[in-house]
Amino acid sequence: MVLGLSIEGTVEHAYIPALRFRPLTAWYDSIIRWTIRECAFKSRLVEQANVHAGQRVLDLGCGTGTLTLLLKSRSLQAEVVGIDADPEILAMARAKRVTSGLDIEFQQALSFALPFHDNSFDCVVSSLMFHHLTRENKLRSLRESLRVLRPGGWLHIADFGAPQNTALRSAFFLVQIFDGFESTRDNVAGLLPGFVRDAGFSELGETAYFATLFGTIRLLQAQKVCRQKS
């Protein structure tokens, strides 16, 4: 969870790293890959985003860059930017970029204080980021996503949501212990779609869900629609 300010492209921060404890950062990819069906839900998210040549795409809370690389691989002629607040996890993403040979921009920034102009992206994609944020910062991040999207642009989110059954609800307690009950309670209550709508998005819909060892991951999509003035 990030608790900082964005100042002239840098982040002054006091945040909780991925998996809460810094020594676990190096193990993040392995843990995520084997516990929450990462390949399945991220492949579905990339398919949903349908990135194509000429588009500018933002990966919000990109972490180690797994999704960012998948988005770029979908269309080499698209411009893909990944942002995250954690410099250590961004270093891992940049190392992956070098290995892949893909042209991707990674920036250190906060999801609720984006260093981009209005209407500058065609698509905003986010995976497993919103459950780290307080309710206030969820809403701020969604409003920032709306701001940087061009009219007609789409937001695509994969994150924990309302569980399908009591077993999956119990499984989610481990996520709450690691990531905090305050930031995760809105996700498990199924409130994230309503926050997306409250931020000003239209055409909101859930497209898929995945049962995992840690709970239910749900995929959402919504569009920035500019309504004509009467």
C-alpha positions as CSV (number, residue, x, y, z in Angstrom):
1,M,0.0,0.0,0.0
2,V,1.4,3.4,-1.0
3,L,1.2,6.4,1.4
4,G,3.2,9.1,-0.4
5,L,3.3,12.1,-2.6
6,S,4.4,12.6,-6.2
7,I,6.8,15.5,-6.6
8,E,8.2,16.5,-10.0
9,G,8.2,12.9,-11.2
10,T,9.7,11.4,-8.1
11,V,7.9,9.7,-5.2
12,E,8.5,10.6,-1.6
13,H,7.1,7.5,0.0
14,A,6.4,5.5,3.1
15,Y,4.6,2.5,1.7
16,I,4.2,-1.2,2.3
17,P,6.1,-3.3,-0.3
18,A,4.5,-6.0,-2.4
19,L,3.7,-9.0,0.0
20,R,4.2,-6.5,2.9
21,F,7.7,-7.6,3.9
22,R,10.7,-6.4,1.9
23,P,12.6,-9.7,1.9
24,L,9.6,-11.3,0.1
25,T,9.8,-8.9,-2.9
26,A,12.4,-11.2,-4.6
27,W,9.9,-14.0,-4.4
28,Y,6.9,-12.1,-5.6
29,D,6.7,-13.5,-9.1
30,S,7.0,-17.1,-8.0
31,I,4.4,-16.7,-5.3
32,I,1.9,-15.0,-7.6
33,R,2.5,-17.4,-10.4
34,W,1.8,-20.5,-8.4
35,T,-1.0,-19.3,-6.1
36,I,-3.4,-17.1,-8.0
37,R,-3.5,-18.5,-11.6
38,E,-1.5,-15.5,-12.9
39,C,-1.1,-16.8,-16.4
40,A,-4.8,-17.5,-16.8
41,F,-6.2,-14.2,-15.5
42,K,-3.6,-11.9,-17.0
43,S,-3.9,-13.5,-20.4
44,R,-7.6,-12.9,-20.2
45,L,-7.0,-9.3,-19.1
46,V,-4.7,-8.7,-22.1
47,E,-7.2,-10.3,-24.4
48,Q,-9.9,-8.0,-23.0
49,A,-7.7,-4.9,-23.4
50,N,-7.2,-5.7,-27.0
51,V,-4.2,-3.4,-27.4
52,H,-3.4,-2.5,-31.0
53,A,-0.9,-0.5,-33.0
54,G,-0.8,3.3,-32.4
55,Q,-2.4,3.1,-28.9
56,R,-0.9,4.4,-25.8
57,V,-1.5,2.1,-22.8
58,L,-0.9,2.6,-19.1
59,D,-0.2,-0.3,-16.7
60,L,-1.3,1.2,-13.3
61,G,0.7,-0.3,-10.5
62,C,2.8,-2.5,-12.8
63,G,4.8,-4.3,-10.1
64,T,7.5,-6.5,-11.6
65,G,6.2,-5.8,-15.1
66,T,4.7,-9.1,-16.0
67,L,1.5,-7.6,-17.3
68,T,3.3,-4.7,-18.9
69,L,5.4,-7.0,-21.0
70,L,2.3,-9.0,-22.0
71,L,0.5,-5.9,-23.1
72,K,3.5,-4.8,-25.2
73,S,3.9,-8.2,-26.7
74,R,0.2,-8.0,-27.8
75,S,1.2,-5.2,-30.2
76,L,4.8,-4.1,-30.6
77,Q,3.5,-0.9,-32.3
78,A,1.7,0.2,-29.2
79,E,3.3,2.5,-26.7
80,V,3.2,0.9,-23.2
81,V,4.0,2.7,-20.0
82,G,4.2,1.1,-16.5
83,I,4.1,3.0,-13.2
84,D,4.6,1.9,-9.7
85,A,5.6,3.6,-6.4
86,D,8.2,0.9,-5.4
87,P,11.7,1.5,-6.8
88,E,12.9,-2.0,-5.9
89,I,10.0,-3.7,-7.7
90,L,10.5,-1.3,-10.7
91,A,14.1,-2.4,-10.9
92,M,12.9,-6.0,-11.3
93,A,10.5,-4.7,-14.1
94,R,13.3,-2.9,-15.9
95,A,15.5,-6.0,-15.7
96,K,12.7,-8.0,-17.4
97,R,12.5,-5.3,-20.1
98,V,16.2,-5.7,-20.8
99,T,15.9,-9.4,-21.1
100,S,12.9,-9.2,-23.3
101,G,14.3,-6.5,-25.6
102,L,10.9,-4.8,-25.6
103,D,10.6,-1.0,-25.7
104,I,8.7,-0.2,-22.6
105,E,8.8,2.9,-20.3
106,F,8.7,2.4,-16.6
107,Q,8.2,5.4,-14.2
108,Q,8.1,5.7,-10.4
109,A,4.7,7.4,-9.6
110,L,1.6,7.0,-7.6
111,S,-1.7,5.8,-9.0
112,F,-3.6,8.7,-7.4
113,A,-1.2,11.4,-8.6
114,L,-0.3,10.5,-12.2
115,P,2.4,12.6,-13.9
116,F,0.6,12.6,-17.2
117,H,-1.5,15.1,-19.2
118,D,-5.3,14.8,-19.5
119,N,-6.6,12.6,-22.3
120,S,-3.1,11.0,-23.0
121,F,-3.9,7.3,-23.0
122,D,-6.2,5.0,-25.0
123,C,-6.3,2.3,-22.3
124,V,-5.5,2.0,-18.6
125,V,-5.0,-1.6,-17.3
126,S,-4.4,-2.6,-13.7
127,S,-3.8,-6.0,-12.0
128,L,-3.9,-6.6,-8.3
129,M,-3.3,-3.0,-7.3
130,F,-6.5,-1.6,-6.0
131,H,-6.8,-3.9,-3.0
132,H,-3.6,-2.3,-1.7
133,L,-5.3,1.1,-1.5
134,T,-7.5,2.8,1.1
135,R,-11.0,3.6,-0.1
136,E,-10.0,7.3,-0.6
137,N,-7.0,6.4,-2.7
138,K,-9.0,3.8,-4.7
139,L,-11.4,6.6,-5.7
140,R,-8.6,9.1,-6.3
141,S,-6.8,6.5,-8.5
142,L,-10.0,5.8,-10.5
143,R,-10.6,9.5,-11.0
144,E,-6.9,9.9,-12.2
145,S,-7.4,7.0,-14.6
146,L,-10.5,8.7,-16.0
147,R,-8.6,12.0,-16.3
148,V,-5.7,10.5,-18.3
149,L,-7.9,8.5,-20.6
150,R,-8.9,9.9,-23.9
151,P,-12.7,10.1,-24.7
152,G,-13.8,6.6,-25.6
153,G,-10.8,5.0,-23.8
154,W,-11.2,1.9,-21.6
155,L,-10.2,0.9,-18.1
156,H,-9.5,-2.8,-17.4
157,I,-9.0,-4.1,-13.9
158,A,-8.2,-7.5,-12.5
159,D,-8.4,-7.6,-8.7
160,F,-9.9,-9.5,-5.7
161,G,-13.6,-9.1,-5.4
162,A,-16.6,-10.7,-3.7
163,P,-15.9,-14.4,-3.1
164,Q,-17.9,-17.1,-4.8
165,N,-18.3,-19.1,-1.6
166,T,-17.4,-19.3,2.1
167,A,-14.2,-21.3,1.3
168,L,-12.9,-18.6,-0.9
169,R,-13.9,-16.0,1.6
170,S,-11.8,-17.8,4.2
171,A,-8.9,-18.0,1.8
172,F,-9.0,-14.3,1.4
173,F,-8.2,-13.7,5.1
174,L,-4.5,-14.5,4.3
175,V,-4.5,-11.6,1.8
176,Q,-6.1,-9.4,4.4
177,I,-3.4,-10.3,7.0
178,F,-0.6,-9.5,4.6
179,D,-2.1,-6.4,2.9
180,G,-4.3,-5.0,5.7
181,F,-8.0,-5.2,6.5
182,E,-8.7,-1.6,5.9
183,S,-7.6,-1.6,2.3
184,T,-9.0,-5.0,1.4
185,R,-12.5,-4.9,3.0
186,D,-14.1,-3.0,0.1
187,N,-12.8,-5.5,-2.4
188,V,-14.1,-8.6,-0.6
189,A,-17.4,-6.7,-0.1
190,G,-17.7,-6.3,-3.9
191,L,-17.6,-2.5,-3.8
192,L,-15.0,-1.9,-6.4
193,P,-17.4,-1.8,-9.4
194,G,-19.4,0.8,-7.6
195,F,-16.3,2.9,-7.1
196,V,-15.5,2.7,-10.8
197,R,-19.0,4.0,-11.6
198,D,-18.8,6.7,-8.9
199,A,-15.5,7.9,-10.5
200,G,-17.4,8.8,-13.7
201,F,-17.0,5.7,-15.9
202,S,-19.7,4.2,-18.1
203,E,-20.4,0.9,-19.8
204,L,-19.2,-0.9,-16.6
205,G,-19.2,-4.7,-16.7
206,E,-17.7,-7.8,-15.1
207,T,-16.1,-10.0,-17.8
208,A,-14.7,-13.0,-16.0
209,Y,-13.8,-14.3,-12.6
210,F,-11.2,-16.8,-11.3
211,A,-11.1,-18.9,-8.2
212,T,-7.6,-18.9,-6.6
213,L,-5.9,-20.2,-3.5
214,F,-6.3,-16.7,-2.0
215,G,-9.8,-15.8,-3.1
216,T,-11.8,-14.7,-6.1
217,I,-10.2,-12.5,-8.8
218,R,-12.7,-10.6,-10.9
219,L,-12.1,-8.7,-14.2
220,L,-13.9,-5.4,-14.8
221,Q,-14.0,-3.1,-17.8
222,A,-15.5,0.4,-18.1
223,Q,-15.3,3.3,-20.6
224,K,-14.7,7.0,-20.5
225,V,-17.7,8.4,-22.3
226,C,-17.9,12.2,-22.8
227,R,-21.5,13.2,-22.6
228,Q,-22.6,16.0,-25.0
229,K,-23.8,19.2,-23.3
230,S,-27.4,20.0,-23.7
